[in-house]
């Protein structure tokens, strides 16, 4: 199930986002989390089964929702969780926005179609 990020999930979200290639550096990761917390055009969602297993983050640009982060815990990869997150995001937002991936997520996002 896709849930919206809240501050109480900060450490979990940072851990998940740290698996993204451009988010390895702690200062960059902290900056990204702050952007999700403070910028109304950025939204971070977490995938919760029994535990939180993944994160998907997007920024809104007019009528577009651009997915810029997709991450799943290494022990739960290749189980379809990333695809489920993309599907859940589309189910929730595709009537309002054109949803696409960015440079980091485009290949995976396109595979989910």
Jmol script that loads the backbone (N, CA, C; Angstrom):
load data "model"
ATOM      1  N   UNK A   1       0.844  -1.167   0.000  1.00  0.00           N
ATOM      2  CA  UNK A   1       0.000   0.000   0.000  1.00  0.00           C
ATOM      3  C   UNK A   1       0.895   1.239   0.000  1.00  0.00           C
ATOM      4  N   UNK A   2       0.501   2.215  -0.807  1.00  0.00           N
ATOM      5  CA  UNK A   2       1.238   3.474  -0.914  1.00  0.00           C
ATOM      6  C   UNK A   2       0.751   4.444   0.163  1.00  0.00           C
ATOM      7  N   UNK A   3       1.681   4.969   0.966  1.00  0.00           N
ATOM      8  CA  UNK A   3       1.326   5.952   1.991  1.00  0.00           C
ATOM      9  C   UNK A   3       2.186   7.197   1.797  1.00  0.00           C
ATOM     10  N   UNK A   4       1.661   8.337   2.192  1.00  0.00           N
ATOM     11  CA  UNK A   4       2.413   9.579   2.079  1.00  0.00           C
ATOM     12  C   UNK A   4       3.473   9.651   3.166  1.00  0.00           C
ATOM     13  N   UNK A   5       4.610  10.189   2.783  1.00  0.00           N
ATOM     14  CA  UNK A   5       5.719  10.394   3.716  1.00  0.00           C
ATOM     15  C   UNK A   5       5.311  11.368   4.813  1.00  0.00           C
ATOM     16  N   UNK A   6       5.747  11.084   6.028  1.00  0.00           N
ATOM     17  CA  UNK A   6       5.665  12.046   7.121  1.00  0.00           C
ATOM     18  C   UNK A   6       6.987  12.024   7.870  1.00  0.00           C
ATOM     19  N   UNK A   7       7.228  13.058   8.608  1.00  0.00           N
ATOM     20  CA  UNK A   7       8.504  13.271   9.295  1.00  0.00           C
ATOM     21  C   UNK A   7       8.917  12.067  10.146  1.00  0.00           C
ATOM     22  N   UNK A   8       7.957  11.375  10.731  1.00  0.00           N
ATOM     23  CA  UNK A   8       8.300  10.228  11.586  1.00  0.00           C
ATOM     24  C   UNK A   8       8.952   9.081  10.797  1.00  0.00           C
ATOM     25  N   UNK A   9       8.843   9.113   9.465  1.00  0.00           N
ATOM     26  CA  UNK A   9       9.462   8.100   8.612  1.00  0.00           C
ATOM     27  C   UNK A   9      10.792   8.571   8.026  1.00  0.00           C
ATOM     28  N   UNK A  10      11.341   9.666   8.543  1.00  0.00           N
ATOM     29  CA  UNK A  10      12.522  10.281   7.936  1.00  0.00           C
ATOM     30  C   UNK A  10      13.699   9.311   7.790  1.00  0.00           C
ATOM     31  N   UNK A  11      14.059   8.606   8.838  1.00  0.00           N
ATOM     32  CA  UNK A  11      15.231   7.718   8.774  1.00  0.00           C
ATOM     33  C   UNK A  11      15.006   6.582   7.775  1.00  0.00           C
ATOM     34  N   UNK A  12      13.824   6.026   7.766  1.00  0.00           N
ATOM     35  CA  UNK A  12      13.504   4.951   6.821  1.00  0.00           C
ATOM     36  C   UNK A  12      13.577   5.482   5.391  1.00  0.00           C
ATOM     37  N   UNK A  13      12.977   6.648   5.166  1.00  0.00           N
ATOM     38  CA  UNK A  13      12.981   7.242   3.830  1.00  0.00           C
ATOM     39  C   UNK A  13      14.397   7.561   3.376  1.00  0.00           C
ATOM     40  N   UNK A  14      15.212   8.092   4.262  1.00  0.00           N
ATOM     41  CA  UNK A  14      16.604   8.394   3.903  1.00  0.00           C
ATOM     42  C   UNK A  14      17.359   7.112   3.552  1.00  0.00           C
ATOM     43  N   UNK A  15      17.118   6.060   4.302  1.00  0.00           N
ATOM     44  CA  UNK A  15      17.757   4.789   4.005  1.00  0.00           C
ATOM     45  C   UNK A  15      17.364   4.274   2.630  1.00  0.00           C
ATOM     46  N   UNK A  16      16.088   4.368   2.304  1.00  0.00           N
ATOM     47  CA  UNK A  16      15.620   3.904   0.998  1.00  0.00           C
ATOM     48  C   UNK A  16      16.162   4.774  -0.132  1.00  0.00           C
ATOM     49  N   UNK A  17      16.113   6.083   0.050  1.00  0.00           N
ATOM     50  CA  UNK A  17      16.605   6.981  -1.003  1.00  0.00           C
ATOM     51  C   UNK A  17      18.117   6.853  -1.189  1.00  0.00           C
ATOM     52  N   UNK A  18      18.827   6.415  -0.161  1.00  0.00           N
ATOM     53  CA  UNK A  18      20.284   6.281  -0.279  1.00  0.00           C
ATOM     54  C   UNK A  18      20.682   5.216  -1.299  1.00  0.00           C
ATOM     55  N   UNK A  19      19.751   4.360  -1.709  1.00  0.00           N
ATOM     56  CA  UNK A  19      20.040   3.365  -2.739  1.00  0.00           C
ATOM     57  C   UNK A  19      20.031   3.968  -4.141  1.00  0.00           C
ATOM     58  N   UNK A  20      19.520   5.200  -4.279  1.00  0.00           N
ATOM     59  CA  UNK A  20      19.527   5.869  -5.580  1.00  0.00           C
ATOM     60  C   UNK A  20      20.947   6.352  -5.868  1.00  0.00           C
ATOM     61  N   UNK A  21      21.424   6.206  -7.109  1.00  0.00           N
ATOM     62  CA  UNK A  21      22.818   6.571  -7.433  1.00  0.00           C
ATOM     63  C   UNK A  21      23.206   8.005  -7.062  1.00  0.00           C
ATOM     64  N   UNK A  22      22.317   8.961  -7.236  1.00  0.00           N
ATOM     65  CA  UNK A  22      22.651  10.361  -6.955  1.00  0.00           C
ATOM     66  C   UNK A  22      22.420  10.762  -5.504  1.00  0.00           C
ATOM     67  N   UNK A  23      22.026   9.834  -4.665  1.00  0.00           N
ATOM     68  CA  UNK A  23      21.691  10.159  -3.272  1.00  0.00           C
ATOM     69  C   UNK A  23      22.621   9.482  -2.272  1.00  0.00           C
ATOM     70  N   UNK A  24      23.791   9.110  -2.691  1.00  0.00           N
ATOM     71  CA  UNK A  24      24.724   8.388  -1.811  1.00  0.00           C
ATOM     72  C   UNK A  24      25.335   9.287  -0.733  1.00  0.00           C
ATOM     73  N   UNK A  25      25.575  10.537  -1.071  1.00  0.00           N
ATOM     74  CA  UNK A  25      26.213  11.477  -0.158  1.00  0.00           C
ATOM     75  C   UNK A  25      25.198  11.975   0.881  1.00  0.00           C
ATOM     76  N   UNK A  26      25.584  11.973   2.158  1.00  0.00           N
ATOM     77  CA  UNK A  26      24.661  12.303   3.245  1.00  0.00           C
ATOM     78  C   UNK A  26      24.073  13.708   3.094  1.00  0.00           C
ATOM     79  N   UNK A  27      24.894  14.699   2.774  1.00  0.00           N
ATOM     80  CA  UNK A  27      24.385  16.067   2.641  1.00  0.00           C
ATOM     81  C   UNK A  27      23.361  16.178   1.515  1.00  0.00           C
ATOM     82  N   UNK A  28      23.598  15.497   0.416  1.00  0.00           N
ATOM     83  CA  UNK A  28      22.653  15.497  -0.709  1.00  0.00           C
ATOM     84  C   UNK A  28      21.355  14.825  -0.288  1.00  0.00           C
ATOM     85  N   UNK A  29      21.461  13.723   0.415  1.00  0.00           N
ATOM     86  CA  UNK A  29      20.302  12.988   0.900  1.00  0.00           C
ATOM     87  C   UNK A  29      19.472  13.834   1.870  1.00  0.00           C
ATOM     88  N   UNK A  30      20.136  14.521   2.784  1.00  0.00           N
ATOM     89  CA  UNK A  30      19.430  15.401   3.724  1.00  0.00           C
ATOM     90  C   UNK A  30      18.728  16.531   2.984  1.00  0.00           C
ATOM     91  N   UNK A  31      19.386  17.065   1.986  1.00  0.00           N
ATOM     92  CA  UNK A  31      18.792  18.131   1.174  1.00  0.00           C
ATOM     93  C   UNK A  31      17.548  17.631   0.438  1.00  0.00           C
ATOM     94  N   UNK A  32      17.625  16.422  -0.094  1.00  0.00           N
ATOM     95  CA  UNK A  32      16.482  15.841  -0.814  1.00  0.00           C
ATOM     96  C   UNK A  32      15.302  15.639   0.128  1.00  0.00           C
ATOM     97  N   UNK A  33      15.548  15.098   1.303  1.00  0.00           N
ATOM     98  CA  UNK A  33      14.465  14.884   2.277  1.00  0.00           C
ATOM     99  C   UNK A  33      13.843  16.213   2.678  1.00  0.00           C
ATOM    100  N   UNK A  34      14.664  17.226   2.912  1.00  0.00           N
ATOM    101  CA  UNK A  34      14.136  18.556   3.270  1.00  0.00           C
ATOM    102  C   UNK A  34      13.260  19.107   2.146  1.00  0.00           C
ATOM    103  N   UNK A  35      13.679  18.862   0.909  1.00  0.00           N
ATOM    104  CA  UNK A  35      12.889  19.326  -0.241  1.00  0.00           C
ATOM    105  C   UNK A  35      11.517  18.644  -0.244  1.00  0.00           C
ATOM    106  N   UNK A  36      11.482  17.350   0.024  1.00  0.00           N
ATOM    107  CA  UNK A  36      10.201  16.642   0.096  1.00  0.00           C
ATOM    108  C   UNK A  36       9.340  17.166   1.246  1.00  0.00           C
ATOM    109  N   UNK A  37       9.979  17.560   2.333  1.00  0.00           N
ATOM    110  CA  UNK A  37       9.221  18.053   3.488  1.00  0.00           C
ATOM    111  C   UNK A  37       8.706  19.475   3.286  1.00  0.00           C
ATOM    112  N   UNK A  38       9.459  20.303   2.560  1.00  0.00           N
ATOM    113  CA  UNK A  38       9.140  21.734   2.499  1.00  0.00           C
ATOM    114  C   UNK A  38       8.586  22.236   1.175  1.00  0.00           C
ATOM    115  N   UNK A  39       8.771  21.501   0.101  1.00  0.00           N
ATOM    116  CA  UNK A  39       8.344  21.953  -1.213  1.00  0.00           C
ATOM    117  C   UNK A  39       7.017  21.287  -1.570  1.00  0.00           C
ATOM    118  N   UNK A  40       5.981  22.071  -1.726  1.00  0.00           N
ATOM    119  CA  UNK A  40       4.654  21.531  -2.048  1.00  0.00           C
ATOM    120  C   UNK A  40       4.617  20.847  -3.407  1.00  0.00           C
ATOM    121  N   UNK A  41       5.575  21.128  -4.281  1.00  0.00           N
ATOM    122  CA  UNK A  41       5.617  20.510  -5.609  1.00  0.00           C
ATOM    123  C   UNK A  41       6.350  19.166  -5.602  1.00  0.00           C
ATOM    124  N   UNK A  42       6.873  18.747  -4.458  1.00  0.00           N
ATOM    125  CA  UNK A  42       7.552  17.463  -4.329  1.00  0.00           C
ATOM    126  C   UNK A  42       6.733  16.592  -3.376  1.00  0.00           C
ATOM    127  N   UNK A  43       6.531  15.337  -3.746  1.00  0.00           N
ATOM    128  CA  UNK A  43       5.769  14.432  -2.888  1.00  0.00           C
ATOM    129  C   UNK A  43       6.483  13.081  -2.821  1.00  0.00           C
ATOM    130  N   UNK A  44       6.683  12.578  -1.621  1.00  0.00           N
ATOM    131  CA  UNK A  44       7.327  11.286  -1.403  1.00  0.00           C
ATOM    132  C   UNK A  44       6.294  10.325  -0.824  1.00  0.00           C
ATOM    133  N   UNK A  45       6.279   9.115  -1.382  1.00  0.00           N
ATOM    134  CA  UNK A  45       5.385   8.067  -0.914  1.00  0.00           C
ATOM    135  C   UNK A  45       6.231   6.871  -0.499  1.00  0.00           C
ATOM    136  N   UNK A  46       5.729   6.138   0.464  1.00  0.00           N
ATOM    137  CA  UNK A  46       6.404   4.928   0.924  1.00  0.00           C
ATOM    138  C   UNK A  46       5.497   3.740   0.659  1.00  0.00           C
ATOM    139  N   UNK A  47       6.103   2.605   0.355  1.00  0.00           N
ATOM    140  CA  UNK A  47       5.345   1.378   0.124  1.00  0.00           C
ATOM    141  C   UNK A  47       5.386   0.555   1.396  1.00  0.00           C
ATOM    142  N   UNK A  48       4.197   0.314   1.950  1.00  0.00           N
ATOM    143  CA  UNK A  48       4.124  -0.425   3.205  1.00  0.00           C
ATOM    144  C   UNK A  48       3.373  -1.726   2.986  1.00  0.00           C
ATOM    145  N   UNK A  49       4.028  -2.807   3.368  1.00  0.00           N
ATOM    146  CA  UNK A  49       3.392  -4.116   3.424  1.00  0.00           C
ATOM    147  C   UNK A  49       3.260  -4.366   4.926  1.00  0.00           C
ATOM    148  N   UNK A  50       4.001  -5.266   5.477  1.00  0.00           N
ATOM    149  CA  UNK A  50       4.081  -5.337   6.938  1.00  0.00           C
ATOM    150  C   UNK A  50       5.063  -4.281   7.427  1.00  0.00           C
ATOM    151  N   UNK A  51       6.117  -4.098   6.667  1.00  0.00           N
ATOM    152  CA  UNK A  51       7.116  -3.072   6.936  1.00  0.00           C
ATOM    153  C   UNK A  51       7.154  -2.125   5.742  1.00  0.00           C
ATOM    154  N   UNK A  52       7.906  -1.046   5.883  1.00  0.00           N
ATOM    155  CA  UNK A  52       8.106  -0.141   4.752  1.00  0.00           C
ATOM    156  C   UNK A  52       9.225  -0.725   3.898  1.00  0.00           C
ATOM    157  N   UNK A  53       8.889  -1.012   2.641  1.00  0.00           N
ATOM    158  CA  UNK A  53       9.817  -1.722   1.764  1.00  0.00           C
ATOM    159  C   UNK A  53      10.322  -0.892   0.598  1.00  0.00           C
ATOM    160  N   UNK A  54       9.676   0.245   0.330  1.00  0.00           N
ATOM    161  CA  UNK A  54      10.082   1.032  -0.830  1.00  0.00           C
ATOM    162  C   UNK A  54       9.672   2.480  -0.706  1.00  0.00           C
ATOM    163  N   UNK A  55      10.218   3.280  -1.615  1.00  0.00           N
ATOM    164  CA  UNK A  55       9.902   4.706  -1.680  1.00  0.00           C
ATOM    165  C   UNK A  55       9.799   5.109  -3.143  1.00  0.00           C
ATOM    166  N   UNK A  56       8.881   6.016  -3.412  1.00  0.00           N
ATOM    167  CA  UNK A  56       8.748   6.587  -4.751  1.00  0.00           C
ATOM    168  C   UNK A  56       8.453   8.071  -4.564  1.00  0.00           C
ATOM    169  N   UNK A  57       9.240   8.894  -5.233  1.00  0.00           N
ATOM    170  CA  UNK A  57       9.105  10.338  -5.073  1.00  0.00           C
ATOM    171  C   UNK A  57       8.917  11.016  -6.408  1.00  0.00           C
ATOM    172  N   UNK A  58       8.115  12.064  -6.404  1.00  0.00           N
ATOM    173  CA  UNK A  58       7.819  12.774  -7.645  1.00  0.00           C
ATOM    174  C   UNK A  58       7.771  14.270  -7.395  1.00  0.00           C
ATOM    175  N   UNK A  59       7.977  15.000  -8.481  1.00  0.00           N
ATOM    176  CA  UNK A  59       7.763  16.448  -8.427  1.00  0.00           C
ATOM    177  C   UNK A  59       6.683  16.778  -9.438  1.00  0.00           C
ATOM    178  N   UNK A  60       5.887  17.772  -9.088  1.00  0.00           N
ATOM    179  CA  UNK A  60       4.784  18.196  -9.931  1.00  0.00           C
ATOM    180  C   UNK A  60       5.220  19.427 -10.714  1.00  0.00           C
ATOM    181  N   UNK A  61       4.961  19.403 -12.010  1.00  0.00           N
ATOM    182  CA  UNK A  61       5.330  20.500 -12.887  1.00  0.00           C
ATOM    183  C   UNK A  61       4.141  20.753 -13.805  1.00  0.00           C
ATOM    184  N   UNK A  62       3.305  21.718 -13.448  1.00  0.00           N
ATOM    185  CA  UNK A  62       2.069  22.021 -14.175  1.00  0.00           C
ATOM    186  C   UNK A  62       1.195  20.776 -14.243  1.00  0.00           C
ATOM    187  N   UNK A  63       1.024  20.196 -15.429  1.00  0.00           N
ATOM    188  CA  UNK A  63       0.152  19.027 -15.569  1.00  0.00           C
ATOM    189  C   UNK A  63       0.935  17.720 -15.584  1.00  0.00           C
ATOM    190  N   UNK A  64       2.206  17.778 -15.230  1.00  0.00           N
ATOM    191  CA  UNK A  64       3.037  16.581 -15.207  1.00  0.00           C
ATOM    192  C   UNK A  64       3.407  16.194 -13.784  1.00  0.00           C
ATOM    193  N   UNK A  65       3.490  14.898 -13.573  1.00  0.00           N
ATOM    194  CA  UNK A  65       4.052  14.345 -12.343  1.00  0.00           C
ATOM    195  C   UNK A  65       5.291  13.580 -12.799  1.00  0.00           C
ATOM    196  N   UNK A  66       6.455  14.034 -12.371  1.00  0.00           N
ATOM    197  CA  UNK A  66       7.714  13.453 -12.831  1.00  0.00           C
ATOM    198  C   UNK A  66       8.311  12.623 -11.700  1.00  0.00           C
ATOM    199  N   UNK A  67       8.347  11.317 -11.897  1.00  0.00           N
ATOM    200  CA  UNK A  67       8.892  10.407 -10.894  1.00  0.00           C
ATOM    201  C   UNK A  67      10.415  10.515 -10.926  1.00  0.00           C
ATOM    202  N   UNK A  68      10.985  10.938  -9.798  1.00  0.00           N
ATOM    203  CA  UNK A  68      12.426  11.181  -9.745  1.00  0.00           C
ATOM    204  C   UNK A  68      13.167  10.222  -8.824  1.00  0.00           C
ATOM    205  N   UNK A  69      12.450   9.492  -7.998  1.00  0.00           N
ATOM    206  CA  UNK A  69      13.070   8.503  -7.107  1.00  0.00           C
ATOM    207  C   UNK A  69      12.195   7.246  -7.071  1.00  0.00           C
ATOM    208  N   UNK A  70      12.813   6.102  -7.222  1.00  0.00           N
ATOM    209  CA  UNK A  70      12.163   4.806  -7.011  1.00  0.00           C
ATOM    210  C   UNK A  70      13.198   3.923  -6.338  1.00  0.00           C
ATOM    211  N   UNK A  71      12.847   3.381  -5.189  1.00  0.00           N
ATOM    212  CA  UNK A  71      13.808   2.562  -4.453  1.00  0.00           C
ATOM    213  C   UNK A  71      13.075   1.488  -3.655  1.00  0.00           C
ATOM    214  N   UNK A  72      13.658   0.292  -3.642  1.00  0.00           N
ATOM    215  CA  UNK A  72      13.121  -0.829  -2.879  1.00  0.00           C
ATOM    216  C   UNK A  72      14.278  -1.403  -2.052  1.00  0.00           C
ATOM    217  N   UNK A  73      13.978  -1.844  -0.846  1.00  0.00           N
ATOM    218  CA  UNK A  73      15.029  -2.442  -0.020  1.00  0.00           C
ATOM    219  C   UNK A  73      15.660  -3.608  -0.780  1.00  0.00           C
ATOM    220  N   UNK A  74      16.974  -3.758  -0.699  1.00  0.00           N
ATOM    221  CA  UNK A  74      17.653  -4.812  -1.465  1.00  0.00           C
ATOM    222  C   UNK A  74      17.091  -6.217  -1.222  1.00  0.00           C
ATOM    223  N   UNK A  75      16.694  -6.522  -0.010  1.00  0.00           N
ATOM    224  CA  UNK A  75      16.190  -7.867   0.287  1.00  0.00           C
ATOM    225  C   UNK A  75      14.810  -8.142  -0.304  1.00  0.00           C
ATOM    226  N   UNK A  76      14.155  -7.112  -0.834  1.00  0.00           N
ATOM    227  CA  UNK A  76      12.820  -7.289  -1.424  1.00  0.00           C
ATOM    228  C   UNK A  76      12.780  -6.934  -2.911  1.00  0.00           C
ATOM    229  N   UNK A  77      13.926  -6.794  -3.524  1.00  0.00           N
ATOM    230  CA  UNK A  77      13.973  -6.472  -4.944  1.00  0.00           C
ATOM    231  C   UNK A  77      13.590  -7.686  -5.782  1.00  0.00           C
ATOM    232  N   UNK A  78      13.220  -7.411  -7.026  1.00  0.00           N
ATOM    233  CA  UNK A  78      12.819  -8.442  -7.993  1.00  0.00           C
ATOM    234  C   UNK A  78      11.574  -9.202  -7.552  1.00  0.00           C
ATOM    235  N   UNK A  79      10.721  -8.541  -6.778  1.00  0.00           N
ATOM    236  CA  UNK A  79       9.459  -9.130  -6.349  1.00  0.00           C
ATOM    237  C   UNK A  79       8.271  -8.321  -6.870  1.00  0.00           C
ATOM    238  N   UNK A  80       8.554  -7.321  -7.718  1.00  0.00           N
ATOM    239  CA  UNK A  80       7.484  -6.527  -8.313  1.00  0.00           C
ATOM    240  C   UNK A  80       7.036  -5.333  -7.487  1.00  0.00           C
ATOM    241  N   UNK A  81       7.724  -5.027  -6.408  1.00  0.00           N
ATOM    242  CA  UNK A  81       7.317  -3.923  -5.537  1.00  0.00           C
ATOM    243  C   UNK A  81       7.461  -2.580  -6.254  1.00  0.00           C
ATOM    244  N   UNK A  82       8.555  -2.383  -6.986  1.00  0.00           N
ATOM    245  CA  UNK A  82       8.738  -1.140  -7.741  1.00  0.00           C
ATOM    246  C   UNK A  82       7.605  -0.931  -8.740  1.00  0.00           C
ATOM    247  N   UNK A  83       7.252  -1.986  -9.453  1.00  0.00           N
ATOM    248  CA  UNK A  83       6.147  -1.899 -10.416  1.00  0.00           C
ATOM    249  C   UNK A  83       4.825  -1.627  -9.719  1.00  0.00           C
ATOM    250  N   UNK A  84       4.627  -2.237  -8.553  1.00  0.00           N
ATOM    251  CA  UNK A  84       3.400  -1.990  -7.784  1.00  0.00           C
ATOM    252  C   UNK A  84       3.317  -0.534  -7.334  1.00  0.00           C
ATOM    253  N   UNK A  85       4.457   0.045  -6.947  1.00  0.00           N
ATOM    254  CA  UNK A  85       4.463   1.455  -6.540  1.00  0.00           C
ATOM    255  C   UNK A  85       4.093   2.352  -7.716  1.00  0.00           C
ATOM    256  N   UNK A  86       4.673   2.082  -8.887  1.00  0.00           N
ATOM    257  CA  UNK A  86       4.356   2.876 -10.078  1.00  0.00           C
ATOM    258  C   UNK A  86       2.877   2.738 -10.419  1.00  0.00           C
ATOM    259  N   UNK A  87       2.357   1.508 -10.380  1.00  0.00           N
ATOM    260  CA  UNK A  87       0.946   1.278 -10.687  1.00  0.00           C
ATOM    261  C   UNK A  87       0.040   2.025  -9.705  1.00  0.00           C
ATOM    262  N   UNK A  88       0.365   1.956  -8.418  1.00  0.00           N
ATOM    263  CA  UNK A  88      -0.447   2.633  -7.396  1.00  0.00           C
ATOM    264  C   UNK A  88      -0.430   4.149  -7.602  1.00  0.00           C
ATOM    265  N   UNK A  89       0.733   4.684  -7.959  1.00  0.00           N
ATOM    266  CA  UNK A  89       0.846   6.122  -8.223  1.00  0.00           C
ATOM    267  C   UNK A  89      -0.012   6.504  -9.423  1.00  0.00           C
ATOM    268  N   UNK A  90       0.064   5.700 -10.471  1.00  0.00           N
ATOM    269  CA  UNK A  90      -0.747   5.968 -11.665  1.00  0.00           C
ATOM    270  C   UNK A  90      -2.233   5.866 -11.349  1.00  0.00           C
ATOM    271  N   UNK A  91      -2.617   4.837 -10.621  1.00  0.00           N
ATOM    272  CA  UNK A  91      -4.027   4.676 -10.259  1.00  0.00           C
ATOM    273  C   UNK A  91      -4.551   5.891  -9.508  1.00  0.00           C
ATOM    274  N   UNK A  92      -3.712   6.466  -8.687  1.00  0.00           N
ATOM    275  CA  UNK A  92      -4.128   7.590  -7.847  1.00  0.00           C
ATOM    276  C   UNK A  92      -4.091   8.932  -8.575  1.00  0.00           C
ATOM    277  N   UNK A  93      -3.161   9.106  -9.533  1.00  0.00           N
ATOM    278  CA  UNK A  93      -2.927  10.442 -10.092  1.00  0.00           C
ATOM    279  C   UNK A  93      -3.079  10.588 -11.604  1.00  0.00           C
ATOM    280  N   UNK A  94      -3.244   9.504 -12.367  1.00  0.00           N
ATOM    281  CA  UNK A  94      -3.176   9.657 -13.807  1.00  0.00           C
ATOM    282  C   UNK A  94      -4.332  10.432 -14.418  1.00  0.00           C
ATOM    283  N   UNK A  95      -5.430  10.580 -13.709  1.00  0.00           N
ATOM    284  CA  UNK A  95      -6.522  11.407 -14.237  1.00  0.00           C
ATOM    285  C   UNK A  95      -6.188  12.891 -14.133  1.00  0.00           C
ATOM    286  N   UNK A  96      -5.313  13.262 -13.206  1.00  0.00           N
ATOM    287  CA  UNK A  96      -4.957  14.662 -12.995  1.00  0.00           C
ATOM    288  C   UNK A  96      -3.656  15.060 -13.681  1.00  0.00           C
ATOM    289  N   UNK A  97      -2.743  14.101 -13.857  1.00  0.00           N
ATOM    290  CA  UNK A  97      -1.408  14.423 -14.356  1.00  0.00           C
ATOM    291  C   UNK A  97      -0.948  13.423 -15.411  1.00  0.00           C
ATOM    292  N   UNK A  98      -0.103  13.913 -16.299  1.00  0.00           N
ATOM    293  CA  UNK A  98       0.674  13.018 -17.159  1.00  0.00           C
ATOM    294  C   UNK A  98       1.847  12.571 -16.296  1.00  0.00           C
ATOM    295  N   UNK A  99       2.026  11.273 -16.126  1.00  0.00           N
ATOM    296  CA  UNK A  99       3.046  10.753 -15.233  1.00  0.00           C
ATOM    297  C   UNK A  99       4.183  10.163 -16.064  1.00  0.00           C
ATOM    298  N   UNK A 100       5.405  10.564 -15.735  1.00  0.00           N
ATOM    299  CA  UNK A 100       6.570  10.079 -16.472  1.00  0.00           C
ATOM    300  C   UNK A 100       7.770   9.996 -15.533  1.00  0.00           C
ATOM    301  N   UNK A 101       8.825   9.329 -15.993  1.00  0.00           N
ATOM    302  CA  UNK A 101      10.061   9.247 -15.235  1.00  0.00           C
ATOM    303  C   UNK A 101      11.019  10.340 -15.659  1.00  0.00           C
ATOM    304  N   UNK A 102      12.041  10.573 -14.861  1.00  0.00           N
ATOM    305  CA  UNK A 102      13.081  11.538 -15.232  1.00  0.00           C
ATOM    306  C   UNK A 102      14.335  10.766 -15.659  1.00  0.00           C
ATOM    307  N   UNK A 103      15.461  11.442 -15.754  1.00  0.00           N
ATOM    308  CA  UNK A 103      16.700  10.809 -16.208  1.00  0.00           C
ATOM    309  C   UNK A 103      17.089   9.569 -15.425  1.00  0.00           C
ATOM    310  N   UNK A 104      16.904   9.579 -14.109  1.00  0.00           N
ATOM    311  CA  UNK A 104      17.286   8.439 -13.271  1.00  0.00           C
ATOM    312  C   UNK A 104      16.264   7.310 -13.306  1.00  0.00           C
ATOM    313  N   UNK A 105      15.001   7.640 -13.471  1.00  0.00           N
ATOM    314  CA  UNK A 105      13.943   6.643 -13.307  1.00  0.00           C
ATOM    315  C   UNK A 105      13.253   6.253 -14.609  1.00  0.00           C
ATOM    316  N   UNK A 106      13.555   6.972 -15.687  1.00  0.00           N
ATOM    317  CA  UNK A 106      12.819   6.776 -16.946  1.00  0.00           C
ATOM    318  C   UNK A 106      12.849   5.333 -17.437  1.00  0.00           C
ATOM    319  N   UNK A 107      14.015   4.700 -17.460  1.00  0.00           N
ATOM    320  CA  UNK A 107      14.106   3.328 -17.970  1.00  0.00           C
ATOM    321  C   UNK A 107      13.230   2.378 -17.172  1.00  0.00           C
ATOM    322  N   UNK A 108      13.325   2.432 -15.843  1.00  0.00           N
ATOM    323  CA  UNK A 108      12.499   1.553 -15.018  1.00  0.00           C
ATOM    324  C   UNK A 108      11.023   1.909 -15.179  1.00  0.00           C
ATOM    325  N   UNK A 109      10.713   3.192 -15.166  1.00  0.00           N
ATOM    326  CA  UNK A 109       9.329   3.637 -15.287  1.00  0.00           C
ATOM    327  C   UNK A 109       8.726   3.134 -16.598  1.00  0.00           C
ATOM    328  N   UNK A 110       9.477   3.237 -17.686  1.00  0.00           N
ATOM    329  CA  UNK A 110       8.985   2.787 -18.992  1.00  0.00           C
ATOM    330  C   UNK A 110       8.769   1.273 -19.017  1.00  0.00           C
ATOM    331  N   UNK A 111       9.573   0.516 -18.282  1.00  0.00           N
ATOM    332  CA  UNK A 111       9.394  -0.935 -18.209  1.00  0.00           C
ATOM    333  C   UNK A 111       8.096  -1.329 -17.494  1.00  0.00           C
ATOM    334  N   UNK A 112       7.592  -0.431 -16.680  1.00  0.00           N
ATOM    335  CA  UNK A 112       6.384  -0.715 -15.902  1.00  0.00           C
ATOM    336  C   UNK A 112       5.111  -0.574 -16.729  1.00  0.00           C
ATOM    337  N   UNK A 113       5.224  -0.042 -17.932  1.00  0.00           N
ATOM    338  CA  UNK A 113       4.030   0.186 -18.748  1.00  0.00           C
ATOM    339  C   UNK A 113       3.600  -1.062 -19.468  1.00  0.00           C
TER     340      UNK A 113
END
end "model"
wireframe off; spacefill off
backbone 0.3
color backbone group
